[in-house]
Amino acid sequence: MLTHIEIRDFTIIDHLDLELNHGMTVLTGETGAGKSILVDALGLVLGDRADSGVVRHGCERAEINAAFDVSGMAAAQAWLAEHELDADGECLLRRTITVEGRSKGYINGRAAPLQMLQELGEKLVDIHGQNEHQSLLKSDVQRQLLDDYAGHTALLAALEKTYKQWKSSGAELETLRRAAHDRESRLELLRYQAGELEALDLGEQEVSALEEEHARLANAGRLLETCQSALHSLYESDEGAVLTLLDKVLGEIEQLRAIDNRLAAACDLLNNALIQTGECANELRHYRESLELDPERLQWIEQRLDTIHQLARKHRIPPGELPALLARLSDELAAIEHSDARLGQLQNELDQIALAYREQARALGEGRSRAAGDLATRVTTAMQPLGLPNARFEIALHPLDDERFSPTGMERVEFLVSTNPGQPVKPLHKVASGGELSRISLAIQVITAHSSHIPSLIFDEVDTGIGGGVAETVGRQLRALGESHQVLCVTHLPQVAALGHHHLHVSKQTQHNSTTTGIRRLDDSARNEEIARMLGGVEITEQTRAHAREMIGRAGTSGKTPGPAGAKARRKTGSV
């Protein structure tokens, strides 16, 4: 539900701040006061295109902010979560348009392209009265309205699941069929490549082990020579061996320790050095004995590494990935060798899934057919008191091609209408009169209100071209819709205005060559005066005021007032 809208420097509005409630809110005012400006601004924040002409004269940019409570709106919450824009049940939209014509949009503080604003906007608000805002003209929306009315949520979910299975199996089958065209050549190549890798019989860690052994064998002579020289210096030299020198020095220092015990630490260190040097000599001796020169082993390793690297270069992968490649090639080879059996199995699965889909789609189509007749009758009945006494509403179900599966069934839903006797029904989008289209939409919305997913409905001048009893009927339809939805209605008829739960007044002021438009909430007294003005024109008499009170009083008996009464409004003056 729309809870708040703030507008700055938009056309002739300098600053407007509105808090809106549940129920039916009417906007009234003199002709030319700018009653539809609020609707236009809301359309922009919901993704309508704009140009620099909407920026108030003398200002740098226009800005519109709108806040929505989406805590009870599953579709909007799912969309926000999918795009990682959810914010604990609240949705904040912002749109700016500069005097140069640049436009920016934001959702919950994050920049968003126009398309995202439009997608989200369709889940938040439905604007009636101007064809470019009419979601009801879209085929998908018409189908959704019918399915919601018929209670097809579970059936549609099951059908969509079956459709996804059919698509997945169909894609796999098509892949196998394409592969069958070059099956033999692919089999020959795979067998050759897999045979090479199998003959190589490369272990998982063999490459690193071979490279380590190769480095050791290739440098065996140097390792042996250096090891022998170190061992000679440490232990085997007759004169000047490190161990002999350390032992001599330790003995001399030990004698002096008896004189000065402060040499004890030095003695301990020398003793440790003597022990460590001895252990090092033993380790070098064992290492020298383990070294061996093996030219044949070295040659074999070099040849094997060369073969491994050649195959790795051939397949353009690191040598260590050759075992994994063999596993992949073997899997593909097995799949192709058994593809004939898999093709038959998959085709059988696809036939079974298609059969299940057709059964589900048939049940869905039958449900739509039953609901279409009932909904058409009820909408026809609801349209006739709205100044369309000869109107007729029908719903056509156009079958799709038998093989043309879709996630929403096998028929296209189309709303048809005839507003004149003797004329055939035509698609809703071809209805010539905007006023007629608005009233038809109103009738449909009232009938389907219990299943509508969009909580905020805006009707801009839906009462154009009607009056008297028809106007009151329109007002009562809107009020009834306001019992379960938020309804914002721009109207010039007192019969409609008197039936609102809340009343906002739009006025234009001109002062010192400056024109501003503002909106204020009307209390009971001011509301009575406004209805009287709408009834009586320039001269308002006591009789007119009494009539206005009577109309408002009758409206109060037509249903309870949803939510807190009224709406708050604040206006700041500015210049044009």
C-alpha positions as a Python dict, from the first residue, in 0.01 Angstrom:
ca = {
    (1, 'M'): (0, 0, 0),
    (2, 'L'): (118, 353, -80),
    (3, 'T'): (182, 519, 256),
    (4, 'H'): (366, 837, 165),
    (5, 'I'): (457, 1050, -135),
    (6, 'E'): (679, 1357, -145),
    (7, 'I'): (714, 1579, -453),
    (8, 'R'): (961, 1863, -507),
    (9, 'D'): (977, 2109, -796),
    (10, 'F'): (749, 1909, -1023),
    (11, 'T'): (554, 2114, -1283),
    (12, 'I'): (375, 2372, -1062),
    (13, 'I'): (430, 2191, -730),
    (14, 'D'): (715, 2333, -525),
    (15, 'H'): (692, 2094, -228),
    (16, 'L'): (418, 1848, -144),
    (17, 'D'): (425, 1592, 136),
    (18, 'L'): (133, 1346, 168),
    (19, 'E'): (64, 1052, 395),
    (20, 'L'): (-207, 825, 256),
    (21, 'N'): (-435, 567, 417),
    (22, 'H'): (-625, 255, 329),
    (23, 'G'): (-973, 299, 185),
    (24, 'M'): (-1108, 535, -79),
    (25, 'T'): (-940, 876, -98),
    (26, 'V'): (-1089, 1136, -334),
    (27, 'L'): (-902, 1432, -487),
    (28, 'T'): (-1117, 1726, -595),
    (29, 'G'): (-1057, 2085, -700),
    (30, 'E'): (-1134, 2346, -960),
    (31, 'T'): (-1071, 2264, -1325),
    (32, 'G'): (-706, 2334, -1403),
    (33, 'A'): (-599, 2319, -1038),
    (34, 'G'): (-373, 2022, -1111),
    (35, 'K'): (-571, 1727, -975),
    (36, 'S'): (-392, 1484, -1204),
    (37, 'I'): (-42, 1611, -1122),
    (38, 'L'): (-24, 1371, -827),
    (39, 'V'): (-112, 1080, -1055),
    (40, 'D'): (148, 1194, -1312),
    (41, 'A'): (417, 1217, -1043),
    (42, 'L'): (334, 873, -911),
    (43, 'G'): (351, 736, -1265),
    (44, 'L'): (705, 875, -1298),
    (45, 'V'): (830, 717, -976),
    (46, 'L'): (681, 389, -1101),
    (47, 'G'): (885, 402, -1421),
    (48, 'D'): (703, 623, -1673),
    (49, 'R'): (924, 810, -1918),
    (50, 'A'): (980, 1181, -1857),
    (51, 'D'): (1150, 1484, -2007),
    (52, 'S'): (1287, 1808, -1869),
    (53, 'G'): (946, 1973, -1914),
    (54, 'V'): (829, 1831, -1580),
    (55, 'V'): (1092, 2030, -1387),
    (56, 'R'): (946, 2340, -1222),
    (57, 'H'): (1053, 2660, -1396),
    (58, 'G'): (1368, 2804, -1243),
    (59, 'C'): (1466, 2482, -1065),
    (60, 'E'): (1752, 2241, -1131),
    (61, 'R'): (1559, 1916, -1095),
    (62, 'A'): (1231, 1753, -997),
    (63, 'E'): (1221, 1480, -733),
    (64, 'I'): (951, 1231, -637),
    (65, 'N'): (974, 994, -339),
    (66, 'A'): (716, 725, -262),
    (67, 'A'): (698, 480, 29),
    (68, 'F'): (506, 152, 18),
    (69, 'D'): (416, -97, 286),
    (70, 'V'): (477, -434, 116),
    (71, 'S'): (451, -652, 427),
    (72, 'G'): (140, -826, 288),
    (73, 'M'): (245, -827, -79),
    (74, 'A'): (406, -1163, -162),
    (75, 'A'): (478, -1081, -527),
    (76, 'A'): (650, -750, -448),
    (77, 'Q'): (848, -906, -162),
    (78, 'A'): (962, -1193, -385),
    (79, 'W'): (1072, -947, -656),
    (80, 'L'): (1266, -735, -406),
    (81, 'A'): (1431, -1042, -253),
    (82, 'E'): (1526, -1176, -597),
    (83, 'H'): (1703, -847, -674),
    (84, 'E'): (1851, -822, -321),
    (85, 'L'): (1654, -504, -251),
    (86, 'D'): (1428, -618, 34),
    (87, 'A'): (1405, -387, 338),
    (88, 'D'): (1187, -541, 611),
    (89, 'G'): (843, -492, 461),
    (90, 'E'): (902, -140, 330),
    (91, 'C'): (981, -24, -21),
    (92, 'L'): (1113, 326, -95),
    (93, 'L'): (1112, 450, -455),
    (94, 'R'): (1281, 768, -574),
    (95, 'R'): (1298, 938, -913),
    (96, 'T'): (1483, 1254, -1014),
    (97, 'I'): (1466, 1442, -1345),
    (98, 'T'): (1710, 1725, -1417),
    (99, 'V'): (1644, 2034, -1626),
    (100, 'E'): (1884, 1885, -1884),
    (101, 'G'): (1655, 1582, -1916),
    (102, 'R'): (1868, 1331, -1724),
    (103, 'S'): (1673, 1088, -1510),
    (104, 'K'): (1774, 858, -1221),
    (105, 'G'): (1573, 598, -1032),
    (106, 'Y'): (1631, 436, -693),
    (107, 'I'): (1479, 138, -509),
    (108, 'N'): (1546, 122, -135),
    (109, 'G'): (1838, 359, -178),
    (110, 'R'): (2007, 171, -463),
    (111, 'A'): (2023, 303, -817),
    (112, 'A'): (1785, 117, -1048),
    (113, 'P'): (1719, 140, -1425),
    (114, 'L'): (1380, 246, -1558),
    (115, 'Q'): (1288, -112, -1648),
    (116, 'M'): (1327, -225, -1286),
    (117, 'L'): (1105, 59, -1164),
    (118, 'Q'): (843, -48, -1419),
    (119, 'E'): (861, -416, -1320),
    (120, 'L'): (824, -339, -951),
    (121, 'G'): (566, -66, -1014),
    (122, 'E'): (331, -314, -1183),
    (123, 'K'): (325, -512, -855),
    (124, 'L'): (258, -206, -638),
    (125, 'V'): (4, 20, -810),
    (126, 'D'): (-251, -10, -1090),
    (127, 'I'): (-339, 325, -1251),
    (128, 'H'): (-668, 345, -1437),
    (129, 'G'): (-793, 615, -1667),
    (130, 'Q'): (-498, 660, -1902),
    (131, 'N'): (-425, 388, -2154),
    (132, 'E'): (-51, 395, -2108),
    (133, 'H'): (-92, 289, -1747),
    (134, 'Q'): (-351, 20, -1805),
    (135, 'S'): (-202, -310, -1703),
    (136, 'L'): (-546, -457, -1771),
    (137, 'L'): (-477, -427, -2144),
    (138, 'K'): (-191, -679, -2121),
    (139, 'S'): (-272, -1036, -2215),
    (140, 'D'): (-70, -1179, -1925),
    (141, 'V'): (-259, -962, -1676),
    (142, 'Q'): (-594, -1070, -1822),
    (143, 'R'): (-491, -1435, -1786),
    (144, 'Q'): (-370, -1375, -1431),
    (145, 'L'): (-700, -1207, -1337),
    (146, 'L'): (-898, -1500, -1470),
    (147, 'D'): (-676, -1759, -1299),
    (148, 'D'): (-685, -1572, -969),
    (149, 'Y'): (-1061, -1544, -992),
    (150, 'A'): (-1083, -1920, -1062),
    (151, 'G'): (-839, -2010, -782),
    (152, 'H'): (-587, -2181, -1008),
    (153, 'T'): (-275, -2108, -800),
    (154, 'A'): (-196, -2472, -716),
    (155, 'L'): (-283, -2600, -1063),
    (156, 'L'): (-63, -2338, -1227),
    (157, 'A'): (229, -2424, -997),
    (158, 'A'): (199, -2795, -1085),
    (159, 'L'): (173, -2715, -1456),
    (160, 'E'): (481, -2490, -1445),
    (161, 'K'): (680, -2766, -1271),
    (162, 'T'): (579, -3019, -1539),
    (163, 'Y'): (664, -2765, -1811),
    (164, 'K'): (1016, -2720, -1670),
    (165, 'Q'): (1066, -3100, -1667),
    (166, 'W'): (948, -3117, -2027),
    (167, 'K'): (1188, -2838, -2129),
    (168, 'S'): (1483, -3002, -1951),
    (169, 'S'): (1421, -3348, -2099),
    (170, 'G'): (1361, -3196, -2441),
    (171, 'A'): (1692, -3010, -2428),
    (172, 'E'): (1881, -3329, -2333),
    (173, 'L'): (1709, -3522, -2611),
    (174, 'E'): (1797, -3256, -2866),
    (175, 'T'): (2160, -3263, -2752),
    (176, 'L'): (2177, -3641, -2799),
    (177, 'R'): (2014, -3617, -3140),
    (178, 'R'): (2263, -3357, -3259),
    (179, 'A'): (2547, -3572, -3128),
    (180, 'A'): (2413, -3871, -3321),
    (181, 'H'): (2494, -3701, -3654),
    (182, 'D'): (2870, -3722, -3597),
    (183, 'R'): (2852, -4017, -3360),
    (184, 'E'): (3098, -4243, -3540),
    (185, 'S'): (3365, -3979, -3594),
    (186, 'R'): (3334, -3864, -3235),
    (187, 'L'): (3351, -4223, -3109),
    (188, 'E'): (3668, -4286, -3310),
    (189, 'L'): (3834, -3972, -3174),
    (190, 'L'): (3729, -4043, -2814),
    (191, 'R'): (3850, -4404, -2833),
    (192, 'Y'): (4189, -4291, -2969),
    (193, 'Q'): (4231, -4015, -2708),
    (194, 'A'): (4115, -4234, -2420),
    (195, 'G'): (4341, -4517, -2546),
    (196, 'E'): (4647, -4289, -2538),
    (197, 'L'): (4571, -4180, -2183),
    (198, 'E'): (4495, -4533, -2067),
    (199, 'A'): (4825, -4655, -2213),
    (200, 'L'): (5002, -4374, -2031),
    (201, 'D'): (4841, -4492, -1704),
    (202, 'L'): (4936, -4173, -1524),
    (203, 'G'): (4884, -4166, -1147),
    (204, 'E'): (4728, -3872, -965),
    (205, 'Q'): (5055, -3746, -807),
    (206, 'E'): (5298, -3917, -1043),
    (207, 'V'): (5412, -3605, -1230),
    (208, 'S'): (5544, -3426, -919),
    (209, 'A'): (5710, -3747, -795),
    (210, 'L'): (5883, -3806, -1130),
    (211, 'E'): (6007, -3446, -1148),
    (212, 'E'): (6149, -3471, -797),
    (213, 'E'): (6328, -3801, -877),
    (214, 'H'): (6456, -3660, -1207),
    (215, 'A'): (6610, -3362, -1032),
    (216, 'R'): (6787, -3595, -787),
    (217, 'L'): (6922, -3839, -1048),
    (218, 'A'): (7028, -3561, -1286),
    (219, 'N'): (7237, -3401, -1007),
    (220, 'A'): (7355, -3721, -835),
    (221, 'G'): (7726, -3657, -910),
    (222, 'R'): (7721, -3309, -764),
    (223, 'L'): (7522, -3422, -460),
    (224, 'L'): (7770, -3705, -391),
    (225, 'E'): (8077, -3485, -435),
    (226, 'T'): (7950, -3205, -211),
    (227, 'C'): (7831, -3450, 56),
    (228, 'Q'): (8172, -3627, 62),
    (229, 'S'): (8357, -3295, 96),
    (230, 'A'): (8138, -3182, 385),
    (231, 'L'): (8175, -3514, 566),
    (232, 'H'): (8554, -3498, 529),
    (233, 'S'): (8562, -3148, 677),
    (234, 'L'): (8341, -3238, 967),
    (235, 'Y'): (8475, -3580, 1068),
    (236, 'E'): (8716, -3765, 843),
    (237, 'S'): (9001, -3517, 807),
    (238, 'D'): (9314, -3626, 999),
    (239, 'E'): (9403, -3269, 1067),
    (240, 'G'): (9156, -2990, 1134),
    (241, 'A'): (8827, -3184, 1138),
    (242, 'V'): (8554, -2976, 1292),
    (243, 'L'): (8465, -3246, 1546),
    (244, 'T'): (8832, -3276, 1657),
    (245, 'L'): (8868, -2897, 1696),
    (246, 'L'): (8541, -2868, 1891),
    (247, 'D'): (8643, -3147, 2125),
    (248, 'K'): (8983, -2983, 2189),
    (249, 'V'): (8831, -2639, 2257),
    (250, 'L'): (8568, -2791, 2489),
    (251, 'G'): (8839, -2967, 2693),
    (252, 'E'): (9037, -2643, 2736),
    (253, 'I'): (8733, -2441, 2842),
    (254, 'E'): (8625, -2715, 3084),
    (255, 'Q'): (8961, -2677, 3265),
    (256, 'L'): (8912, -2301, 3296),
    (257, 'R'): (8556, -2353, 3423),
    (258, 'A'): (8701, -2488, 3746),
    (259, 'I'): (8861, -2144, 3795),
    (260, 'D'): (8561, -1931, 3684),
    (261, 'N'): (8217, -2091, 3679),
    (262, 'R'): (8086, -1813, 3455),
    (263, 'L'): (8227, -2019, 3165),
    (264, 'A'): (7961, -2284, 3231),
    (265, 'A'): (7723, -2149, 2965),
    (266, 'A'): (7998, -2150, 2702),
    (267, 'C'): (8082, -2507, 2795),
    (268, 'D'): (7720, -2614, 2752),
    (269, 'L'): (7698, -2449, 2410),
    (270, 'L'): (8022, -2612, 2294),
    (271, 'N'): (7902, -2949, 2417),
    (272, 'N'): (7573, -2908, 2224),
    (273, 'A'): (7764, -2802, 1912),
    (274, 'L'): (7981, -3109, 1943),
    (275, 'I'): (7676, -3337, 1970),
    (276, 'Q'): (7494, -3166, 1677),
    (277, 'T'): (7803, -3180, 1456),
    (278, 'G'): (7840, -3549, 1525),
    (279, 'E'): (7477, -3615, 1437),
    (280, 'C'): (7516, -3409, 1119),
    (281, 'A'): (7818, -3618, 1019),
    (282, 'N'): (7621, -3940, 1075),
    (283, 'E'): (7330, -3804, 866),
    (284, 'L'): (7563, -3709, 581),
    (285, 'R'): (7723, -4055, 593),
    (286, 'H'): (7385, -4228, 562),
    (287, 'Y'): (7283, -3992, 278),
    (288, 'R'): (7610, -4060, 89),
    (289, 'E'): (7555, -4433, 115),
    (290, 'S'): (7195, -4400, -19),
    (291, 'L'): (7298, -4203, -327),
    (292, 'E'): (7340, -4397, -646),
    (293, 'L'): (7413, -4315, -1007),
    (294, 'D'): (7147, -4478, -1230),
    (295, 'P'): (7172, -4352, -1590),
    (296, 'E'): (6913, -4604, -1714),
    (297, 'R'): (6654, -4492, -1457),
    (298, 'L'): (6727, -4128, -1542),
    (299, 'Q'): (6676, -4195, -1913),
    (300, 'W'): (6346, -4376, -1848),
    (301, 'I'): (6216, -4088, -1635),
    (302, 'E'): (6314, -3832, -1900),
    (303, 'Q'): (6132, -4030, -2169),
    (304, 'R'): (5819, -4069, -1955),
    (305, 'L'): (5810, -3698, -1864),
    (306, 'D'): (5852, -3612, -2231),
    (307, 'T'): (5555, -3834, -2323),
    (308, 'I'): (5343, -3681, -2044),
    (309, 'H'): (5425, -3324, -2150),
    (310, 'Q'): (5356, -3400, -2517),
    (311, 'L'): (5006, -3529, -2430),
    (312, 'A'): (4945, -3230, -2203),
    (313, 'R'): (5041, -2988, -2482),
    (314, 'K'): (4820, -3180, -2725),
    (315, 'H'): (4516, -3138, -2501),
    (316, 'R'): (4623, -2788, -2388),
    (317, 'I'): (4606, -2864, -2017),
    (318, 'P'): (4865, -2890, -1734),
    (319, 'P'): (5023, -3238, -1706),
    (320, 'G'): (4865, -3298, -1366),
    (321, 'E'): (4513, -3271, -1517),
    (322, 'L'): (4557, -3565, -1757),
    (323, 'P'): (4397, -3823, -1521),
    (324, 'A'): (4087, -3602, -1481),
    (325, 'L'): (4072, -3564, -1861),
    (326, 'L'): (4075, -3942, -1901),
    (327, 'A'): (3778, -3967, -1661),
    (328, 'R'): (3582, -3708, -1863),
    (329, 'L'): (3659, -3870, -2196),
    (330, 'S'): (3563, -4210, -2059),
    (331, 'D'): (3228, -4074, -1934),
    (332, 'E'): (3153, -3914, -2269),
    (333, 'L'): (3256, -4230, -2452),
    (334, 'A'): (3026, -4441, -2236),
    (335, 'A'): (2740, -4194, -2285),
    (336, 'I'): (2775, -4202, -2664),
    (337, 'E'): (2818, -4580, -2676),
    (338, 'H'): (2493, -4611, -2481),
    (339, 'S'): (2321, -4315, -2649),
    (340, 'D'): (2084, -4533, -2850),
    (341, 'A'): (1941, -4681, -2533),
    (342, 'R'): (1937, -4338, -2366),
    (343, 'L'): (1764, -4184, -2667),
    (344, 'G'): (1483, -4437, -2645),
    (345, 'Q'): (1458, -4399, -2268),
    (346, 'L'): (1458, -4021, -2290),
    (347, 'Q'): (1200, -4013, -2566),
    (348, 'N'): (973, -4233, -2356),
    (349, 'E'): (1022, -4002, -2055),
    (350, 'L'): (947, -3698, -2269),
    (351, 'D'): (629, -3859, -2403),
    (352, 'Q'): (514, -3933, -2048),
    (353, 'I'): (588, -3579, -1933),
    (354, 'A'): (407, -3434, -2236),
    (355, 'L'): (106, -3653, -2158),
    (356, 'A'): (104, -3532, -1799),
    (357, 'Y'): (137, -3172, -1917),
    (358, 'R'): (-158, -3204, -2155),
    (359, 'E'): (-371, -3354, -1879),
    (360, 'Q'): (-287, -3070, -1643),
    (361, 'A'): (-332, -2809, -1918),
    (362, 'R'): (-669, -2963, -2009),
    (363, 'A'): (-786, -2940, -1647),
    (364, 'L'): (-663, -2580, -1634),
    (365, 'G'): (-841, -2497, -1960),
    (366, 'E'): (-1168, -2647, -1836),
    (367, 'G'): (-1140, -2445, -1514),
    (368, 'R'): (-1073, -2131, -1715),
    (369, 'S'): (-1372, -2198, -1938),
    (370, 'R'): (-1605, -2233, -1639),
    (371, 'A'): (-1463, -1927, -1464),
    (372, 'A'): (-1465, -1719, -1785),
    (373, 'G'): (-1841, -1758, -1827),
    (374, 'D'): (-1912, -1670, -1466),
    (375, 'L'): (-1673, -1375, -1458),
    (376, 'A'): (-1804, -1240, -1791),
    (377, 'T'): (-2164, -1250, -1664),
    (378, 'R'): (-2076, -1071, -1341),
    (379, 'V'): (-1866, -805, -1514),
    (380, 'T'): (-2144, -743, -1769),
    (381, 'T'): (-2389, -693, -1482),
    (382, 'A'): (-2146, -460, -1302),
    (383, 'M'): (-2078, -251, -1615),
    (384, 'Q'): (-2438, -171, -1702),
    (385, 'P'): (-2514, 62, -1408),
    (386, 'L'): (-2190, 251, -1488),
    (387, 'G'): (-2336, 438, -1784),
    (388, 'L'): (-2297, 137, -2012),
    (389, 'P'): (-2652, -4, -2021),
    (390, 'N'): (-2596, -203, -2339),
    (391, 'A'): (-2242, -319, -2268),
    (392, 'R'): (-2148, -683, -2297),
    (393, 'F'): (-1830, -842, -2164),
    (394, 'E'): (-1689, -1174, -2278),
    (395, 'I'): (-1370, -1373, -2224),
    (396, 'A'): (-1227, -1566, -2518),
    (397, 'L'): (-989, -1860, -2479),
    (398, 'H'): (-777, -1902, -2792),
    (399, 'P'): (-615, -2250, -2811),
    (400, 'L'): (-244, -2257, -2883),
    (401, 'D'): (-83, -2506, -3117),
    (402, 'D'): (-94, -2859, -2974),
    (403, 'E'): (286, -2872, -2954),
    (404, 'R'): (327, -2517, -2829),
    (405, 'F'): (361, -2575, -2457),
    (406, 'S'): (392, -2281, -2219),
    (407, 'P'): (428, -2251, -1840),
    (408, 'T'): (78, -2100, -1820),
    (409, 'G'): (-122, -2348, -2026),
    (410, 'M'): (-232, -2407, -2383),
    (411, 'E'): (-466, -2117, -2445),
    (412, 'R'): (-440, -1740, -2468),
    (413, 'V'): (-689, -1540, -2261),
    (414, 'E'): (-845, -1231, -2418),
    (415, 'F'): (-1098, -988, -2271),
    (416, 'L'): (-1363, -873, -2521),
    (417, 'V'): (-1627, -603, -2491),
    (418, 'S'): (-1909, -438, -2684),
    (419, 'T'): (-2051, -109, -2560),
    (420, 'N'): (-2320, -58, -2824),
    (421, 'P'): (-2617, -280, -2909),
    (422, 'G'): (-2580, -479, -3227),
    (423, 'Q'): (-2202, -438, -3232),
    (424, 'P'): (-1973, -740, -3203),
    (425, 'V'): (-1739, -772, -2909),
    (426, 'K'): (-1383, -651, -2967),
    (427, 'P'): (-1058, -685, -2775),
    (428, 'L'): (-1043, -457, -2473),
    (429, 'H'): (-747, -261, -2610),
    (430, 'K'): (-954, -157, -2913),
    (431, 'V'): (-1223, 20, -2708),
    (432, 'A'): (-1213, 374, -2847),
    (433, 'S'): (-1346, 572, -2549),
    (434, 'G'): (-1105, 624, -2261),
    (435, 'G'): (-1394, 691, -2027),
    (436, 'E'): (-1564, 366, -2127),
    (437, 'L'): (-1239, 176, -2082),
    (438, 'S'): (-1196, 320, -1733),
    (439, 'R'): (-1548, 219, -1627),
    (440, 'I'): (-1507, -129, -1776),
    (441, 'S'): (-1182, -162, -1584),
    (442, 'L'): (-1360, -45, -1270),
    (443, 'A'): (-1628, -312, -1311),
    (444, 'I'): (-1362, -582, -1362),
    (445, 'Q'): (-1159, -464, -1063),
    (446, 'V'): (-1462, -460, -834),
    (447, 'I'): (-1563, -815, -931),
    (448, 'T'): (-1209, -953, -903),
    (449, 'A'): (-1110, -747, -597),
    (450, 'H'): (-1108, -1050, -367),
    (451, 'S'): (-831, -1211, -574),
    (452, 'S'): (-632, -902, -681),
    (453, 'H'): (-261, -899, -594),
    (454, 'I'): (-225, -520, -634),
    (455, 'P'): (-342, -333, -321),
    (456, 'S'): (-329, 25, -454),
    (457, 'L'): (-564, 131, -734),
    (458, 'I'): (-573, 481, -883),
    (459, 'F'): (-863, 604, -1094),
    (460, 'D'): (-799, 927, -1280),
    (461, 'E'): (-1126, 1089, -1395),
    (462, 'V'): (-1309, 756, -1436),
    (463, 'D'): (-1636, 947, -1411),
    (464, 'T'): (-1577, 1151, -1727),
    (465, 'G'): (-1895, 1181, -1934),
    (466, 'I'): (-2136, 1053, -1668),
    (467, 'G'): (-2353, 1211, -1401),
    (468, 'G'): (-2656, 1168, -1181),
    (469, 'G'): (-2741, 817, -1067),
    (470, 'V'): (-2461, 663, -1276),
    (471, 'A'): (-2207, 884, -1100),
    (472, 'E'): (-2335, 771, -762),
    (473, 'T'): (-2313, 407, -876),
    (474, 'V'): (-1952, 463, -982),
    (475, 'G'): (-1881, 618, -644),
    (476, 'R'): (-2037, 327, -457),
    (477, 'Q'): (-1838, 80, -668),
    (478, 'L'): (-1518, 267, -579),
    (479, 'R'): (-1612, 282, -212),
    (480, 'A'): (-1686, -90, -211),
    (481, 'L'): (-1345, -148, -370),
    (482, 'G'): (-1192, 70, -98),
    (483, 'E'): (-1310, -174, 167),
    (484, 'S'): (-1040, -421, 56),
    (485, 'H'): (-797, -195, -132),
    (486, 'Q'): (-637, 145, -123),
    (487, 'V'): (-826, 353, -381),
    (488, 'L'): (-718, 699, -493),
    (489, 'C'): (-977, 868, -715),
    (490, 'V'): (-943, 1199, -901),
    (491, 'T'): (-1297, 1322, -962),
    (492, 'H'): (-1503, 1629, -1051),
    (493, 'L'): (-1840, 1482, -950),
    (494, 'P'): (-1989, 1547, -604),
    (495, 'Q'): (-2174, 1212, -616),
    (496, 'V'): (-1835, 1033, -628),
    (497, 'A'): (-1651, 1270, -392),
    (498, 'A'): (-1917, 1233, -121),
    (499, 'L'): (-1857, 857, -109),
    (500, 'G'): (-1486, 877, -24),
    (501, 'H'): (-1347, 761, 307),
    (502, 'H'): (-1092, 1044, 293),
    (503, 'H'): (-1098, 1375, 103),
    (504, 'L'): (-805, 1578, -35),
    (505, 'H'): (-852, 1918, -198),
    (506, 'V'): (-628, 2044, -479),
    (507, 'S'): (-593, 2419, -524),
    (508, 'K'): (-384, 2658, -732),
    (509, 'Q'): (-264, 2997, -607),
    (510, 'T'): (-107, 3280, -806),
    (511, 'Q'): (82, 3551, -623),
    (512, 'H'): (350, 3793, -746),
    (513, 'N'): (372, 3617, -1083),
    (514, 'S'): (420, 3287, -900),
    (515, 'T'): (183, 2990, -936),
    (516, 'T'): (175, 2700, -692),
    (517, 'T'): (-45, 2395, -650),
    (518, 'G'): (-108, 2242, -310),
    (519, 'I'): (-312, 1959, -159),
    (520, 'R'): (-471, 1971, 186),
    (521, 'R'): (-681, 1732, 391),
    (522, 'L'): (-1037, 1840, 445),
    (523, 'D'): (-1202, 1808, 784),
    (524, 'D'): (-1577, 1746, 805),
    (525, 'S'): (-1671, 2115, 778),
    (526, 'A'): (-1434, 2188, 488),
    (527, 'R'): (-1540, 1870, 313),
    (528, 'N'): (-1906, 1969, 335),
    (529, 'E'): (-1816, 2309, 186),
    (530, 'E'): (-1623, 2145, -101),
    (531, 'I'): (-1909, 1908, -188),
    (532, 'A'): (-2145, 2207, -179),
    (533, 'R'): (-1913, 2395, -417),
    (534, 'M'): (-1913, 2100, -655),
    (535, 'L'): (-2293, 2091, -639),
    (536, 'G'): (-2370, 2463, -658),
    (537, 'G'): (-2090, 2625, -849),
    (538, 'V'): (-2010, 2991, -776),
    (539, 'E'): (-2299, 3064, -538),
    (540, 'I'): (-2330, 2823, -247),
    (541, 'T'): (-2661, 2840, -60),
    (542, 'E'): (-2768, 2684, 267),
    (543, 'Q'): (-2986, 2448, 68),
    (544, 'T'): (-2678, 2337, -127),
    (545, 'R'): (-2485, 2285, 196),
    (546, 'A'): (-2772, 2080, 337),
    (547, 'H'): (-2772, 1867, 22),
    (548, 'A'): (-2398, 1815, 59),
    (549, 'R'): (-2439, 1706, 423),
    (550, 'E'): (-2711, 1464, 317),
    (551, 'M'): (-2490, 1308, 46),
    (552, 'I'): (-2199, 1267, 288),
    (553, 'G'): (-2431, 1123, 550),
    (554, 'R'): (-2570, 865, 308),
    (555, 'A'): (-2215, 764, 215),
    (556, 'G'): (-2140, 694, 581),
    (557, 'T'): (-2406, 425, 589),
    (558, 'S'): (-2269, 240, 286),
    (559, 'G'): (-1975, 78, 463),
    (560, 'K'): (-1722, 114, 742),
    (561, 'T'): (-1424, 344, 709),
    (562, 'P'): (-1106, 138, 672),
    (563, 'G'): (-799, 256, 860),
    (564, 'P'): (-732, 594, 1020),
    (565, 'A'): (-946, 875, 885),
    (566, 'G'): (-800, 1137, 659),
    (567, 'A'): (-454, 1206, 526),
    (568, 'K'): (-191, 1458, 617),
    (569, 'A'): (-71, 1721, 375),
    (570, 'R'): (189, 1997, 386),
    (571, 'R'): (264, 2260, 123),
    (572, 'K'): (539, 2516, 90),
    (573, 'T'): (510, 2815, -141),
    (574, 'G'): (739, 2869, -434),
    (575, 'S'): (764, 3055, -759),
    (576, 'V'): (728, 2956, -1121),
}
